[in-house]
Amino acid sequence: MSNVLISQEKISTSLTGADAFKVRYRSHDFHGKPTESTGIVIAPVGPGENRKVMSWGHGTTGMGDAACPSAQPDPARELTLYFDSGSVTQIDYGVPGVQKFIDEGWVVVATDYQGQGTAGAHQYTVNRTNAIDAISIVHAAREMNVGAGTKVGVIGWSQGGGTAAAAAELNEADYGDLELVGVAAMSPGVPAIALKLPGMAAALSSGGPATAPDPHLFMMLGAMTEAFPDTLSLDDVFTDLGKKLYHENWNSAPVHHFGDILARNFNLHGPVIEINKAKMPAWFQAFEEVSAAQKKPVCPVLVLIDGQDPNGPCPLPWQLGYIDAIKALGGDVTSSTYPHDDHFSLPQASIDEARTWLDSKF
C-alpha cells in the first residue's frame, strides 16, 4: 500500500532520543468512504530499518477539532490526563510509556481518528472506522524515513481499547503488507457488547434517560448518524434541544465540557434524548456492524481490566463480555485485572505488561 502519507511536519518533543512528526494521511471509514486523518509518528533518532511498530488508540476526547490530541501542546509525550491533579488540559493526550518504547527501538504512531483535526464529525466509538485509522497511519509511517517495519501491534484504551480490538478484525486489504502480531485492549469500549447488557440497552429501550445524559452516550448516538447518514437520524434519538446542542457543540466542546453543557441545559430546559423505540432495531443492527467482537481476531488479544470501580466509564461487565465474545469466536484471548486501578490510572499501570506481551509476539 502506497501514497497514504499526505504530509509530514517535524515537531518538537520532550522525549529523549526521539524524532517526532505530525502527519496527515489518507484513510477510509468502514463503508470504504475515503477520509483523511492526522496523527503523530515518533521514532528513535538516527537510521534504522525493520523497526517494531506500535499503534496507539487514544481514549475518548470528543467528536471534533477541539478534541484533537495532536493539536495539543507537546503532543509527542507521555500520557497526560484531564483528571490529573494540576492538569491544565481539556482532554487526555499522549502515549503511555512512550519513552520506554523509543528506548527499546520501536516506532510509535498515534492516530487522532478521522474528524479530529480533519473535516467532518468523528465517528466516535465506531470501532471499525477507528481501527482502520490506527492501521492506515502505520502505512503512512512506512512511507517516511523512520525505519518502520511491517510487523505491528496495537494498544488502545477505552474508546481506543475498542479500536485495538477491531484492528484484529479488519479486511485483508486494510492490512496490506502489514502483519498484525497482537493487540492489547485496555478497558475496551465495544458498543455491541454494551448493548447486550443492562444499562445502555435499557437507556435505548426506555424512551430516554430521566436524568442528564452521559456525554459518552450522547456522542455515541450522534456519531452513529454520521456513520450511517442514510439510515439513522438525529430525529430518532434527540429532542429539538438535543439536536441544537449537538450541532452547536460537537466540534468545539471536548467530552467533559460537552457533558457540563448537556447537564446544565437538561436542568434548565428538559430532556435532550428522546428515543423512538420503533427505530431501534436499525440502530442495534448498525451498532453490531461497526463493533469489534464480530469475527475471530487475526492475532492474539490481551485485555487489561480496571477492577477498582466495576461501574466505571467502561463497566466491568462490558470488559468481561468482550472477553467472553472473543472466546466464543475461537479467538486467542488472555486478560489481566488491575484491582487497585480505576479507568484513568489503568493505562500507565498496565503499559509495561502490554509492551512486554506485545514484544513477545514479534
Protein Blocks (a to p, Z undefined) as FASTA:
>chain_A
ZZkbfbdcddddfbehiacdddddddddfkopacdddddddddedjdehiacdddddddf
bjbfklgmklpghkbccdddfklghiabfbdedjehklmmmmnopacdddebehihpacj
ddehilklmmmmmmmmmmmmmmpcnhpafbdcdddehjlmmmmmmmmmccfklnmmaccf
bdcdehiacfklmmmpghjlmmmmnopafbdcdfklmmmmmmmmmmmmmlgcfklmpcfk
lmmmmmmmmmmmcfklmmmmmmmmmmmnopfbdcdfklmmmmmmmmmmmmghkbccfbdc
dddddfkbmkbmbdfklmmmmmmmmmmnopacdddddfkbcfklmmmmmmmmmmmmmmmm
ZZ
